[in-house]
Amino acid sequence: MRYYDTIYRMRKRGEALELTILGLLANGPIHGYEMRKRIISVLGPYRAIAFSVLYPQLHRLLQEGKIEEKLDSKTRSRSARKKIVYNITPKGRRWFTELTGESFESQRDDDETFEARIAFFGHTPKTIRLRILEGRIRRMNEKAKLLREDIELNAKYKDKYTTEWRRHTLEITEQEISWLEKMATLERKNK
């Protein structure tokens, strides 16, 4: 992978994490450990997030005034220390609204932030939701086409393990396309 591709992906993952943190906090205050568990449920198990990544992001959002922290007087951790609870600020809510709205429409074709964007679709304007879905459908159809070509190529070389892995990936991709098309149909009906 080229250097700039790596930098781009890292930046996009940072944006997905910021969107996820703000989206979770928009639903109510959360402490760090619980936030990490919820982030993993949003972004998926293959995108597990370490505390060494989460806490610097939280610190940055604190410095920017997008979130605030306070000690939770009700709960205590095993070490008898009070837990820090994070909450979104009005500035953070405005930024979250921007992240899910028109000004960030150019991100709709980005696979790195798709899980985070779909997790908070309820906060996204309808027209943007439909564009995000249509862009994802296009990308998934391209992926399915490449997988079919790869399956044919691997069959010629009789590499059964790679071929079976590609078939499995194709099945998952086709399931996602079907689901995305249903979601897009619902969005069109709700216009």
TORBANU-379236 format. One record per residue (C-alpha): residue number from 1; residue in three letters; z, x, y. Coordinates in pm, whole numbers, always signed. Each point is the difference from the previous one (the first is absolute). Example, Ala and Ser with C-alpha at 12.3 -4.5 7.8 and 13.67 -1.06 7.14 Angstrom:
REM TORBANU-379236
<pt k="1" r="ALA" pz="+780" px="+1230" py="-450"/>
<pt k="2" r="SER" pz="-66" px="+137" py="+344"/>
This chain:
REM TORBANU-379236
<pt k="1" r="MET" pz="+0" px="+0" py="+0"/>
<pt k="2" r="ARG" pz="-87" px="+131" py="+340"/>
<pt k="3" r="TYR" pz="+268" px="+87" py="+253"/>
<pt k="4" r="TYR" pz="-97" px="-277" py="+245"/>
<pt k="5" r="ASP" pz="-6" px="-260" py="-279"/>
<pt k="6" r="THR" pz="+354" px="+100" py="-91"/>
<pt k="7" r="ILE" pz="+116" px="-21" py="+363"/>
<pt k="8" r="TYR" pz="-170" px="-341" py="+39"/>
<pt k="9" r="ARG" pz="+169" px="-136" py="-314"/>
<pt k="10" r="MET" pz="+339" px="+133" py="+108"/>
<pt k="11" r="ARG" pz="-38" px="-163" py="+342"/>
<pt k="12" r="LYS" pz="-105" px="-331" py="-159"/>
<pt k="13" r="ARG" pz="+296" px="+11" py="-238"/>
<pt k="14" r="GLY" pz="+228" px="+58" py="+299"/>
<pt k="15" r="GLU" pz="-152" px="-305" py="+170"/>
<pt k="16" r="ALA" pz="+48" px="-206" py="-317"/>
<pt k="17" r="LEU" pz="+363" px="+109" py="-16"/>
<pt k="18" r="GLU" pz="+58" px="-87" py="+367"/>
<pt k="19" r="LEU" pz="-160" px="-342" py="-47"/>
<pt k="20" r="THR" pz="+210" px="-61" py="-311"/>
<pt k="21" r="ILE" pz="+327" px="+104" py="+163"/>
<pt k="22" r="LEU" pz="-61" px="-220" py="+304"/>
<pt k="23" r="GLY" pz="-119" px="-289" py="-219"/>
<pt k="24" r="LEU" pz="+312" px="+16" py="-215"/>
<pt k="25" r="LEU" pz="+226" px="+21" py="+303"/>
<pt k="26" r="ALA" pz="-182" px="-293" py="+161"/>
<pt k="27" r="ASN" pz="+153" px="-206" py="-283"/>
<pt k="28" r="GLY" pz="+352" px="+125" py="+69"/>
<pt k="29" r="PRO" pz="+227" px="+306" py="+8"/>
<pt k="30" r="ILE" pz="-3" px="+238" py="-300"/>
<pt k="31" r="HIS" pz="+182" px="+319" py="-94"/>
<pt k="32" r="GLY" pz="-196" px="+311" py="-103"/>
<pt k="33" r="TYR" pz="+43" px="-18" py="-378"/>
<pt k="34" r="GLU" pz="-100" px="-366" py="-14"/>
<pt k="35" r="MET" pz="-293" px="+70" py="+234"/>
<pt k="36" r="ARG" pz="-128" px="+272" py="-234"/>
<pt k="37" r="LYS" pz="+8" px="-243" py="-296"/>
<pt k="38" r="ARG" pz="-187" px="-264" py="+198"/>
<pt k="39" r="ILE" pz="-259" px="+250" py="+126"/>
<pt k="40" r="ILE" pz="-74" px="+99" py="-359"/>
<pt k="41" r="SER" pz="-44" px="-369" py="-88"/>
<pt k="42" r="VAL" pz="-247" px="-42" py="+289"/>
<pt k="43" r="LEU" pz="-201" px="+320" py="-43"/>
<pt k="44" r="GLY" pz="+19" px="+6" py="-378"/>
<pt k="45" r="PRO" pz="+164" px="+226" py="-257"/>
<pt k="46" r="TYR" pz="-267" px="+268" py="+31"/>
<pt k="47" r="ARG" pz="+85" px="+47" py="+366"/>
<pt k="48" r="ALA" pz="+373" px="+57" py="-43"/>
<pt k="49" r="ILE" pz="+161" px="+120" py="+319"/>
<pt k="50" r="ALA" pz="+260" px="+277" py="+15"/>
<pt k="51" r="PHE" pz="+296" px="-16" py="+237"/>
<pt k="52" r="SER" pz="-131" px="+327" py="+145"/>
<pt k="53" r="VAL" pz="-304" px="-197" py="+121"/>
<pt k="54" r="LEU" pz="+176" px="-325" py="+89"/>
<pt k="55" r="TYR" pz="+279" px="+134" py="+219"/>
<pt k="56" r="PRO" pz="-218" px="+210" py="+233"/>
<pt k="57" r="GLN" pz="-218" px="-309" py="+52"/>
<pt k="58" r="LEU" pz="+310" px="-209" py="+76"/>
<pt k="59" r="HIS" pz="+123" px="+270" py="+239"/>
<pt k="60" r="ARG" pz="-336" px="+1" py="+182"/>
<pt k="61" r="LEU" pz="+5" px="-381" py="+32"/>
<pt k="62" r="LEU" pz="+358" px="+22" py="+134"/>
<pt k="63" r="GLN" pz="-105" px="+255" py="+261"/>
<pt k="64" r="GLU" pz="-294" px="-219" py="+105"/>
<pt k="65" r="GLY" pz="+233" px="-299" py="+41"/>
<pt k="66" r="LYS" pz="-180" px="-209" py="-263"/>
<pt k="67" r="ILE" pz="+304" px="-30" py="-224"/>
<pt k="68" r="GLU" pz="+375" px="+33" py="+45"/>
<pt k="69" r="GLU" pz="+283" px="+91" py="-233"/>
<pt k="70" r="LYS" pz="+361" px="-104" py="-33"/>
<pt k="71" r="LEU" pz="+278" px="+52" py="-250"/>
<pt k="72" r="ASP" pz="+48" px="-284" py="-246"/>
<pt k="73" r="SER" pz="+372" px="-73" py="+2"/>
<pt k="74" r="LYS" pz="-22" px="-223" py="-309"/>
<pt k="75" r="THR" pz="-148" px="+234" py="-259"/>
<pt k="76" r="ARG" pz="+103" px="+344" py="-110"/>
<pt k="77" r="SER" pz="-187" px="+247" py="-216"/>
<pt k="78" r="ARG" pz="+160" px="+189" py="-290"/>
<pt k="79" r="SER" pz="+104" px="+277" py="+237"/>
<pt k="80" r="ALA" pz="+199" px="-253" py="+207"/>
<pt k="81" r="ARG" pz="-236" px="+60" py="+293"/>
<pt k="82" r="LYS" pz="-127" px="-301" py="+186"/>
<pt k="83" r="LYS" pz="-369" px="-71" py="-46"/>
<pt k="84" r="ILE" pz="-241" px="+14" py="+289"/>
<pt k="85" r="VAL" pz="-195" px="-320" py="+48"/>
<pt k="86" r="TYR" pz="-336" px="+3" py="+178"/>
<pt k="87" r="ASN" pz="-136" px="-284" py="+211"/>
<pt k="88" r="ILE" pz="-324" px="-49" py="+192"/>
<pt k="89" r="THR" pz="+14" px="-7" py="+380"/>
<pt k="90" r="PRO" pz="-211" px="-218" py="+231"/>
<pt k="91" r="LYS" pz="-219" px="+307" py="+64"/>
<pt k="92" r="GLY" pz="-38" px="+44" py="-377"/>
<pt k="93" r="ARG" pz="-95" px="-367" py="-42"/>
<pt k="94" r="ARG" pz="-271" px="+36" py="+266"/>
<pt k="95" r="TRP" pz="-131" px="+313" py="-173"/>
<pt k="96" r="PHE" pz="+7" px="-175" py="-340"/>
<pt k="97" r="THR" pz="-199" px="-287" py="+150"/>
<pt k="98" r="GLU" pz="-254" px="+253" py="+131"/>
<pt k="99" r="LEU" pz="-19" px="+173" py="-339"/>
<pt k="100" r="THR" pz="-84" px="-329" py="-170"/>
<pt k="101" r="GLY" pz="-225" px="-127" py="+278"/>
<pt k="102" r="GLU" pz="-331" px="+52" py="+174"/>
<pt k="103" r="SER" pz="+61" px="+344" py="+146"/>
<pt k="104" r="PHE" pz="+26" px="+150" py="-349"/>
<pt k="105" r="GLU" pz="-296" px="-188" py="-141"/>
<pt k="106" r="SER" pz="-182" px="+330" py="-63"/>
<pt k="107" r="GLN" pz="+253" px="+71" py="-275"/>
<pt k="108" r="ARG" pz="-113" px="-299" py="-204"/>
<pt k="109" r="ASP" pz="-228" px="+213" py="-217"/>
<pt k="110" r="ASP" pz="+270" px="+251" py="-82"/>
<pt k="111" r="ASP" pz="+113" px="+11" py="-363"/>
<pt k="112" r="GLU" pz="+304" px="+214" py="+84"/>
<pt k="113" r="THR" pz="+165" px="-280" py="+199"/>
<pt k="114" r="PHE" pz="-129" px="-301" py="-197"/>
<pt k="115" r="GLU" pz="+320" px="-68" py="-198"/>
<pt k="116" r="ALA" pz="+212" px="+10" py="+314"/>
<pt k="117" r="ARG" pz="-243" px="-219" py="+193"/>
<pt k="118" r="ILE" pz="-23" px="-263" py="-278"/>
<pt k="119" r="ALA" pz="+380" px="-3" py="-39"/>
<pt k="120" r="PHE" pz="+33" px="-122" py="+359"/>
<pt k="121" r="PHE" pz="-310" px="-220" py="+16"/>
<pt k="122" r="GLY" pz="+209" px="-289" py="+131"/>
<pt k="123" r="HIS" pz="+40" px="+195" py="+326"/>
<pt k="124" r="THR" pz="-374" px="+77" py="+24"/>
<pt k="125" r="PRO" pz="-237" px="-226" py="+197"/>
<pt k="126" r="LYS" pz="-231" px="-210" py="-223"/>
<pt k="127" r="THR" pz="-323" px="+159" py="+120"/>
<pt k="128" r="ILE" pz="+133" px="+348" py="-71"/>
<pt k="129" r="ARG" pz="+126" px="-107" py="-345"/>
<pt k="130" r="LEU" pz="-347" px="-117" py="-97"/>
<pt k="131" r="ARG" pz="-162" px="+321" py="+123"/>
<pt k="132" r="ILE" pz="+252" px="+210" py="-193"/>
<pt k="133" r="LEU" pz="-69" px="-200" py="-317"/>
<pt k="134" r="GLU" pz="-377" px="+22" py="+40"/>
<pt k="135" r="GLY" pz="+18" px="+377" py="+60"/>
<pt k="136" r="ARG" pz="+215" px="+46" py="-309"/>
<pt k="137" r="ILE" pz="-241" px="-211" py="-208"/>
<pt k="138" r="ARG" pz="-288" px="+225" py="+109"/>
<pt k="139" r="ARG" pz="+192" px="+315" py="-91"/>
<pt k="140" r="MET" pz="+113" px="-137" py="-335"/>
<pt k="141" r="ASN" pz="-357" px="-105" py="-86"/>
<pt k="142" r="GLU" pz="-116" px="+355" py="+83"/>
<pt k="143" r="LYS" pz="+275" px="+139" py="-221"/>
<pt k="144" r="ALA" pz="-95" px="-234" py="-286"/>
<pt k="145" r="LYS" pz="-363" px="+109" py="+25"/>
<pt k="146" r="LEU" pz="+99" px="+368" py="-16"/>
<pt k="147" r="LEU" pz="+227" px="-66" py="-296"/>
<pt k="148" r="ARG" pz="-280" px="-176" py="-191"/>
<pt k="149" r="GLU" pz="-229" px="+297" py="+65"/>
<pt k="150" r="ASP" pz="+274" px="+239" py="-110"/>
<pt k="151" r="ILE" pz="+56" px="-197" py="-322"/>
<pt k="152" r="GLU" pz="-369" px="+29" py="-84"/>
<pt k="153" r="LEU" pz="+1" px="+373" py="+75"/>
<pt k="154" r="ASN" pz="+312" px="+66" py="-208"/>
<pt k="155" r="ALA" pz="-142" px="-203" py="-290"/>
<pt k="156" r="LYS" pz="-296" px="+240" py="-16"/>
<pt k="157" r="TYR" pz="+241" px="+293" py="-35"/>
<pt k="158" r="LYS" pz="+212" px="-194" py="-251"/>
<pt k="159" r="ASP" pz="+320" px="+59" py="+194"/>
<pt k="160" r="LYS" pz="+184" px="-304" py="-134"/>
<pt k="161" r="TYR" pz="+329" px="+63" py="+181"/>
<pt k="162" r="THR" pz="-153" px="+26" py="+345"/>
<pt k="163" r="THR" pz="-225" px="-295" py="-77"/>
<pt k="164" r="GLU" pz="+296" px="-217" py="-103"/>
<pt k="165" r="TRP" pz="+195" px="+103" py="+309"/>
<pt k="166" r="ARG" pz="-297" px="-95" py="+220"/>
<pt k="167" r="ARG" pz="-29" px="-337" py="-180"/>
<pt k="168" r="HIS" pz="+367" px="-66" py="+61"/>
<pt k="169" r="THR" pz="-37" px="+93" py="+369"/>
<pt k="170" r="LEU" pz="-309" px="-222" py="+23"/>
<pt k="171" r="GLU" pz="+191" px="-297" py="-144"/>
<pt k="172" r="ILE" pz="+277" px="+46" py="+257"/>
<pt k="173" r="THR" pz="-258" px="+35" py="+279"/>
<pt k="174" r="GLU" pz="-183" px="-317" py="-110"/>
<pt k="175" r="GLN" pz="+332" px="-189" py="-11"/>
<pt k="176" r="GLU" pz="+74" px="+114" py="+354"/>
<pt k="177" r="ILE" pz="-349" px="-107" py="+117"/>
<pt k="178" r="SER" pz="+55" px="-344" py="-152"/>
<pt k="179" r="TRP" pz="+338" px="-34" py="+171"/>
<pt k="180" r="LEU" pz="-137" px="+125" py="+334"/>
<pt k="181" r="GLU" pz="-287" px="-249" py="-16"/>
<pt k="182" r="LYS" pz="+248" px="-285" py="-60"/>
<pt k="183" r="MET" pz="+209" px="+117" py="+295"/>
<pt k="184" r="ALA" pz="-309" px="+26" py="+223"/>
<pt k="185" r="THR" pz="-108" px="-350" py="-104"/>
<pt k="186" r="LEU" pz="+344" px="-135" py="+95"/>
<pt k="187" r="GLU" pz="-17" px="+179" py="+338"/>
<pt k="188" r="ARG" pz="-344" px="-150" py="+72"/>
<pt k="189" r="LYS" pz="+127" px="-351" py="-85"/>
<pt k="190" r="ASN" pz="+301" px="+41" py="+228"/>
<pt k="191" r="LYS" pz="-206" px="+91" py="+310"/>
